[in-house]
Amino acid sequence: MHIPEPFSRRRFLAVAALAGTVTLSGRALEPRRTRMKACLSPGSIGVKADQERALALAARYGFDAVEPFPQHLARLTPDQMAALRERLRAANLAWGAAGLPVEFRRDDAAFRSGLEQLPTLAAALQRAGVTRVGTWLTPASNTLTYRQNFRRHVERLGAAARVLADHDLRLGLEYVGTFTARAGARFPFVHNLAETRELIAEIGAGNVGVVLDSWHWWQADDTEADLLALRAEDVVSVDLNDAPTGVPKHQQLDGRRELPAATGVIDVAPFLRALEQLGYDGPVRAEPFNQALNDLDDESACAAAIAALRKVLGWTPTGASSPG
């Protein structure tokens, strides 16, 4: 792990404590190589950064990719865009997935407003060289039945996907499997991989796939076999997280997670093994929603995130089956 200067002993100890000692179900670890890219998504680790600072932090701390911000990219002149792409190339960084800049979860007016702006933002992403966009699905509703919600998602996400396709962008949908996120709602909605794939099939656009999150995969009781039913091109982006110790699975809260493999509560080995076997080579980000991480300064938070990602992506359990 590269520790940029200045980096105090106190900050280093805080980073080490958050990153944890990576264990995968108590098994020994041995080195491996991966084509997956450790991606800096600043907001996911409590870092406030615009596009330029995000790029600088990603380069400084050894990330392989960085999240693109559509609104920032859309404001750039051609010369500024060319300069940004050159800085990305010089830092040997790829783009991660941009957030979908369309509010499809609210009323019709909010959705139409976002959809009207999408062609401009999608064109900016394309000019920057971005190829991936992601969003998440609300796992329940108090007003819409499953079928009503399903039809609305097909219509709205289908419209967004068609605009993105015009600009060579893929759209990834992330299901929210957290039990407590839907437990109090009247009508549960899509919250596992099988239902997400049904939604994607109904949308019928060739550029729609999934955003896989180890937390939601675990909460939904999805399996390695479920992942292996996918193709590499079905996976748009990946999030890695762990869970706090001492909390029963169905009492875990979505906004209280840990950095990847910090506790070993989530056995991430089969999740990563499946991705390797699929041949997935895209961005992987840490998304722990962790208060202790958020309380760190930006530099320490980036150091903790890359340390956790590098440990998880750089090691695999001894005796695990080799990816095909």
N, C-alpha and C positions, 0 to 999 in steps of 0.2 A: 504494500500500500504506500503510495507516494504521499508524504505529508508536506505540503507547501509551507514555506516560512513567511511570516512568523506563525508558529503553532505551539501554544503553551502546553505544558504538561497537564494542566487542569482541563484544557479543552480536549486534549488527546484522550484523557481518561473518560470524559463524558461521551466522546465518540465511541470508544471501545465498549463502554457499558451498553450503549444503545444498539450497536451492531451485534453484540452478543457473540457467543461462541457457537458457530454454526454446527448443528448436529442434525442428522437425518435419521430419525428413529433409532438413535443410539449406535448406528453403524459407523465403522471407520470410514475415512474419506481418502480418496486418491485423486490425483489431478486428471483433468480431461480438457479437451478443447471444445469450444462451442462457437457457432456462427451467430448466435443471438447477440443483440447489441444492448448494452447497459445504457439506458436513456435517462437523461435528466428532465424531469417534469417538475419545475420549481414549486408550484402550488401544492403538489402532493406531499411535499416534505416541509411545508411552512415557509418557503423562501419566496420573498416578493422580488420579482425580477422582470424587467422588460426583455425584449428579444435580444438586444445587444448584451446585456448583463448575463442572461441565461446562457448564451453562446460562450461568453468568456469564462463563466463558472464551469461549464461542461468541459471546456478545453483544459482548464487549470487542474481539474480533479480527475481527469482521465476517463470521462464518459465516452461512449462510442456514438451517442446520438443525443439530440436535444429537441424538446417540444417546439413546434412552430406556432406562432401566434398570428392568426389570419388578419386581424384588424391592423396590426403593425405592418405586416407585409404589404397590405393593400395601400398603405400610405407612401410606400417607397417609390422614388423616381427610378427610371431604368438604370441610371448610373449607380444609385444607392443599392438597388437589387443586385447588380453585378458585383459590387463591392462586398455585399453580405455573402453572396455565394462563394466568392473567393476566400473570405475568412473561414467559412465552413469547410471548404476544401483544404485550406492550409492547416486547419486544426484536425483534419482527418475525421470529421464528424458527419454523420448522416442525420436526416430528419427523422423524428419520431412521428407520432400521430397527432394531428391537430384536433382540438375539440370542435364538434359540429356547432357552427354559429347560428343555429336555428332553434328557437324555443318551440318544440313540438308538443310539450307536455301541458301547456296552458290553453287559453282560449284561442278562437279562430283568428282574432286580430293580431295577437302576438305571433302566431305561426305564420300568417301571411306576410307580416312585416319582415320576419327573418328570411322567409323564402325569397322575397323580392331582392334582398341584399346578397343572397347566396351566390349568384353568378359572378358578381364583382369580387367577392372574397375567394371563391373557388379559383377564379382566374389568377389571382395573386398567389395562391398556394401553388398553382401549376407553374407559374413563372419562377417561383423560388425552388422548384424541384421537389416539392412535397407530393407524396403519393397516397398518404393514409389519413383518414379522418375517423374519429371515434366518438361515441356517445353511450349513455347508459339508459336503461329502461326502468321506470318506476314499477316496483313489483306488486302494486295493489292500488285500488281506487275505492273511494267511498261513494262515488256517484255512477261510475260506469261498470256494467257487468263485464265479464271476461270477453264475450263476443263483441260487445260494443267497443271496448278498449282495443281489441284486436283489429277490428275494421278501421278504427281511427289511426292506429299505428301503421297499418298497411298503406293507407292513403297518404298520410303525412310523410312517413319515412321513404315511401316510394317516390314521392315528388322530389324530396331532397336528394335521393340517390340518383335520380335521372339527371339532375343538374350537375352533381359531382362527376357522373360518368362522362359528361361532355368535356370535362377537364382532366380526364384520366386519373380520377381520385377514387379510392376504395373507401367504403363506409363500414366501420365495425360497430356492432351492437353488443353492449355488455349487459348481461343479465345480473340482477341483484338477488343473490340466493339467501341473504341474511334472514333468518327466521323471524327475528324481532322486528324487521323492517316491514313485514306484512301482517304480523300477528293481530294487530288491533284494527285492521281495515275491514271494510265490509266485503269487498270483492278482490280476492287475490288475482294477480296477473302473472305474466311470464316471469319465471324465477329459476329456471334451470336450463341446461344446454339443449335438451330435447325440444322444449317449447320455443326456445330462441331459434332453433333450426326450422321449426314449423313456420314461425313468423317470417324468417328470411325466404323460405320457399314460396310463401304466399305473396310477398313483395315482388318476387320474380325478376329482380334486377341482377345482372351478372356481376355487379361490383359490390355486393353486400356480403359481409362475413361477420365474424365474431371478434370481440375483445374478450380474451380469457383472463380471469382474475383468480389466483389460487385461493383467495379467501372465499369468493362466491362459489367456486367449484367445490370446495370443502363443505360449506354451509348447505349447498344443494344436494349433498350426498352423490354428486357425480363421480365418475370413476375414470381410471386410466383407459379402460376400454371405450368409454364415451368419447374421450379425446382422440383415440386412435381411429374413430369412425370419420374424423375430419380429414381434409387434405391441407397441405401447407398453405395453399392459397386461400383457404377459408379463414385463416387466422390473420387478422389485421394488426393487432397489438396484444401485448401481454402485460399484466400487472402481477407483482409478487408481494405477498404479505405473510405475516404470521399472526397468531392469536395470543392474547394474554393467558397466563396460566391461572388455574384455580377457578375458572368460570365454565359452567356446563355449556356444551355446544349450543343449545337452543336458547341460552340466555346471553350469548355474546352480542355486543352492540356494534353496529357497523362502523361507528366513528371512533372506536377504541381498538386499535390494532397495534402490531409490532412490525419492526423491520423484517425482511425476509429471513426465515430460519433462525430468528433470535431466540425463540423459546422451544421450537420443535413440536408445538401443539399441532400445527398443520404439517403433515408429512408431505413435503414438497417434492420428494424424490420421484414418485410415479408421475406427477404433473410435468416435471421437467423432462423425464425420460420419454414421455409420450411426444412432447414437443420436438425433442431431438430426433425421435424416430420419424416424425412427420417431415423433418427437414426444415422446420421453421427457422428463419434467419433474420427476423425483424426485431423491432425495439421491445425491450423489457424494462419497465419502470417499477420503482418502489412506490407504494401508495399506502402508507401505514396509518394516516390520520392519527398521529401519535403526539400527545401534548408535550411530552418530554423532548421530543425531536423538534417540535415547533418552537419550543422555548430557547433552543440553541440559536446562536448567530448564524447567518447564512453560510459562512465558510464551514463551520463545524457540522451543520446539517448536511451539506453536500459531501463532506468527508465521510460521515456516518453512512449515508445512502450508498455511495460508491463502494465502501468497504463491504457492506452487506451484499450488494449485488455481485461484486467480484467473487466473494466467497461462495455464493450459491451457484453462480454461473461457471465458476472455475473448478468446482469439485463435484464429485458424484460418489454414491456409496460403493464401497468395495464389495465386489460380488454381484453387483447389479447387472442385469442383462445389457449387453451392448446394443445401442440403437442400430436398427437395420438401415 
